Amino acid sequence: MAEIKLEKLSYFHGKDTPYEIKALDSVNLIVPKGMITGLIGHTGSGKSTLVQMFNGILRPNEGRVLLDGTDIWDKPKQIRQVRFRVGLVMQYPEYQLFEETVAKDIAFGPKNMGLSEEEIRVRVEEAAAFVGLDASLLSKSPFDLSGGQKRRAAIAGIIAMRPDVLVLDEPAAGLDPRGREEIFSNIVEYHEKSGSTVVIVSHSMEDMARYCDNLIVMNEGKIWMQGDRDYIFSRSEKLREIGLDIPQVTKLMLLLKAQGVDVDGGIYTVEQALECMLKIYGR
């Protein structure tokens, strides 16, 4: 487990050009260690830029990124070591696959860490199992896989490095409901078994409600809100100010409550709603 802390962090796209845009504006943030944290906000709110700061893909123009209390840019020549500790799965990572086989793609990170061939083999098999890739697929070309399988292979390539922090930018984007369920279930299982700190970027309030413990809401390059699931979703009016909303099932339960049905207002998933209804009306 590891903790990421941002102090007065700002970043400009097109710095010192006529097209300069302030993407992040004096962000102060702590990502809690050992939890699944969701990062939500509209397109252009700064989510993807922010997570690329976590492992030094982008360098802040102002402020600091601290990993377990140490500024990751104190020793720029060692930034690669930070990327082994903070693994970032970019949006649509399947487009980054390039090796001859799935196994070689997953092994790319561990190989660059200087691990032995035996350790690399163990990590490849372990990571593939974590993300639900059958061992028979490891010898295939990654380009022969389905879209969902490619996504899993790309995620496995990061997991194989056994990072202290796993960051996933829209890991289920473009997948059908079954694919989304499988990807997120794999991520949760990995978190539970590894104890790693996990950050998930998503625009889906339903996914955030179902899978995340802690939520960070961004708007116009700033942290709009941060807290646990109950805290964030109990402030629906504040979310609506920036064009976000609470999960649909929560809206339904609040409507039932307003009509006199004795339901809990803190329901954010279909499973919770079903359990509540069964308690009220029986099986």
Buried (B, 14 or more C-beta within 10 A) or exposed (E): EBBBBBBEBBBBEEEEEEEEEBBBBBBEBBBBBBBBBBBBBBEBBBBBBBBBBBBBBBEBBBBBBBBBEEEBBEEEEEBEBBBBBBBBBBBBBBEBBEBEBBBBBBBBBBBEBEBEEEEBBBBBBBBBBBBBBEEEBBEBBBEEBEEBBBBBBBBBBBBBBBBBBBBBBBBBBEBEEEBBBBBBEBBBEBBEEBEBBBBBBBBBBBBBBBBBBBBBBBBBBBBBBBBBBEEBBBBBEEBEEBEBEBBEBBEBBBEBBEEEEEBEEEBBBBEBBEEBBEEEEEE
